[in-house]
Amino acid sequence: MILSVIITNSDLQILWKRYYDGRDQDERKEWEQLVYDSVTLEDAKAEVFQLQMISQNGQEVFLVYTGMNDIYLFVAGVDECDELTTSSVLSNVIEFLKANCASKTKEVTAASVGDHYEQLCFALDAMISNSGVVDMLDLSVASNLTAFKLPKGRTPRQAGSTAKLSMPPSKAETLEEIRLRYREEYMDNVMVGSAR
């Protein structure tokens, strides 16, 4: 399972993070400090993936991280989410950021990640379920979810949010309902396509 996805600026201030293992606030702070203490950020440049094994609570954690312009990205996983899976997730996050969050200079920066926070939430929710299971690594599906717009001043909350999208009141759905509906439609299309 994927434990966490963290994006920080060059000063290690968190721009975006998502935890999938039910950690409380104190455990999250401890985990973040363990991650920062375990990595060598000088090696994390130019999108070259680095692997670090971390032992936590008797469990081996795969941490894959890299740098990109003025941000650092960290993906941690355990069990079946080994270095290959966590690398695939990190690669897809980077590709999504490049495709959707690039600034006017065509580079992904800390500011552009903040500007596209909602899109990043939708995309990561499409890729990774609430329980940390990697659902899909298809960027086209994740990118389609970013077409949804939230009302001004609203941001998505943790998965299962009750934040409503900009739809007529009779058709308003929670983010979870939209994800489920979209996955069902996607799977129906895949099944129809494979039956031909």
C-alpha positions in Angstrom: 0.0 0.0 0.0 1.1 3.6 -0.5 1.7 5.3 2.8 2.1 8.9 1.8 2.7 11.3 -1.0 4.5 14.5 0.0 5.4 17.6 -2.1 7.6 20.2 -0.5 9.4 23.4 -1.6 13.2 23.7 -1.5 13.0 24.7 2.2 11.0 21.5 3.0 7.8 23.4 3.7 4.9 21.2 2.7 3.0 22.3 -0.4 0.8 19.2 -0.6 0.6 15.9 1.3 -1.7 12.9 1.5 -1.6 10.1 4.0 -3.2 6.7 3.3 -2.5 4.8 6.5 -4.6 6.7 9.1 -1.8 8.4 10.9 -2.7 11.1 13.4 -1.2 14.6 13.3 1.7 13.7 15.7 2.6 10.6 13.8 2.6 12.5 10.5 5.0 15.1 11.9 7.3 12.2 13.1 7.1 10.5 9.7 7.9 13.7 7.9 10.9 14.3 10.1 12.1 10.7 9.6 11.8 11.2 5.9 13.8 14.4 5.9 16.5 12.9 8.1 16.8 9.8 5.9 17.3 11.4 2.5 20.1 13.2 0.9 18.5 16.1 -0.9 21.6 17.0 -2.8 21.1 13.8 -4.8 17.5 14.6 -5.5 17.9 16.9 -8.5 16.8 16.8 -12.2 14.1 14.2 -11.7 16.6 11.4 -10.9 14.7 9.0 -8.6 16.4 8.1 -5.4 15.5 5.1 -3.3 15.8 5.0 0.5 14.7 2.1 2.7 13.4 3.2 6.0 12.6 0.8 8.9 9.6 2.0 10.9 7.7 0.0 13.5 9.4 -3.2 12.3 8.2 -2.6 8.8 10.4 -1.9 5.8 9.2 1.2 3.9 10.2 2.0 0.4 10.7 5.7 -0.1 11.3 7.0 -3.6 12.0 10.7 -3.9 13.3 13.3 -6.4 13.7 17.0 -6.9 12.2 19.1 -9.7 13.1 22.8 -10.0 12.3 24.2 -6.6 10.2 21.3 -5.2 10.9 17.8 -3.8 8.5 14.9 -4.2 8.4 11.9 -1.9 6.3 8.7 -2.3 6.4 6.0 0.4 5.0 2.5 0.2 5.1 -0.9 1.9 4.4 -4.6 1.1 3.3 -4.9 -2.6 4.1 -1.2 -3.2 7.8 -1.8 -3.6 10.3 0.5 -5.3 8.9 -0.2 -8.7 5.3 0.7 -7.7 6.3 3.8 -5.8 8.5 4.8 -8.7 5.6 4.4 -11.0 3.4 6.5 -8.8 6.1 9.2 -8.5 6.6 9.2 -12.3 2.9 9.7 -12.9 2.7 12.5 -10.3 5.6 14.2 -12.1 4.0 13.7 -15.5 0.7 15.1 -14.2 2.4 18.1 -12.7 4.2 18.8 -16.0 1.0 18.5 -18.0 -1.3 20.5 -15.7 0.8 22.6 -13.3 3.5 24.1 -15.4 3.9 27.8 -15.1 4.3 30.3 -17.9 7.9 29.3 -18.1 6.9 25.7 -18.8 8.4 24.6 -15.5 6.7 23.2 -12.4 7.4 25.4 -9.5 6.2 25.6 -5.9 3.9 28.4 -6.8 2.4 26.5 -9.7 1.7 23.5 -7.4 -0.2 25.8 -5.0 -2.1 27.3 -7.9 -3.3 23.9 -9.1 -3.9 22.3 -5.7 -7.4 21.1 -6.5 -6.4 19.5 -9.7 -3.6 17.6 -7.9 -6.1 16.4 -5.3 -8.5 15.1 -8.0 -5.7 13.4 -9.9 -4.1 11.7 -6.9 -7.5 10.5 -5.6 -8.1 8.9 -9.0 -4.7 7.2 -8.9 -4.7 6.0 -5.2 -7.7 4.9 -3.2 -8.4 6.0 0.4 -6.8 2.9 1.7 -3.5 3.4 -0.2 -4.2 0.9 -3.0 -2.9 2.1 -6.4 -6.1 2.0 -8.5 -4.8 3.2 -11.8 -1.8 4.8 -13.3 -3.5 6.1 -16.4 -2.8 9.8 -16.7 -5.6 10.4 -19.2 -8.2 9.3 -16.6 -6.6 11.3 -13.8 -6.4 14.4 -16.1 -10.1 14.1 -17.0 -11.0 14.5 -13.3 -9.2 17.9 -13.2 -11.9 19.3 -15.5 -14.2 19.6 -12.4 -14.2 23.0 -10.8 -14.9 23.8 -7.2 -16.7 27.0 -6.2 -14.5 30.0 -5.5 -12.8 29.8 -2.1 -13.4 26.1 -1.6 -10.7 23.4 -1.6 -11.2 19.7 -1.5 -10.8 18.1 1.9 -9.4 14.7 2.6 -10.9 11.8 0.6 -14.6 11.3 1.2 -15.2 15.1 1.2 -18.6 16.6 1.2 -17.4 19.6 -0.8 -19.8 20.1 -3.6 -18.8 20.7 -7.2 -20.2 23.5 -9.3 -23.3 21.7 -10.6 -27.0 22.5 -10.3 -28.2 21.7 -6.8 -30.2 18.7 -7.9 -27.1 17.2 -9.5 -24.5 18.0 -6.9 -22.4 15.1 -5.9 -19.6 14.5 -3.4 -16.1 14.0 -4.7 -16.3 10.3 -3.7 -19.5 9.8 -5.6 -17.9 11.4 -8.7 -14.9 9.2 -8.4 -17.0 6.1 -8.1 -19.2 7.1 -11.0 -16.2 7.9 -13.2 -14.5 4.6 -12.3 -17.7 2.7 -13.1 -18.0 4.5 -16.5 -14.3 3.9 -17.2 -14.6 0.2 -16.4 -17.7 -0.2 -18.5 -15.9 1.3 -21.4 -12.9 -1.0 -20.9 -15.1 -4.0 -20.6 -17.1 -3.1 -23.8 -13.8 -2.4 -25.6 -12.3 -5.8 -24.6 -15.5 -7.7 -25.6 -15.1 -6.6 -29.2 
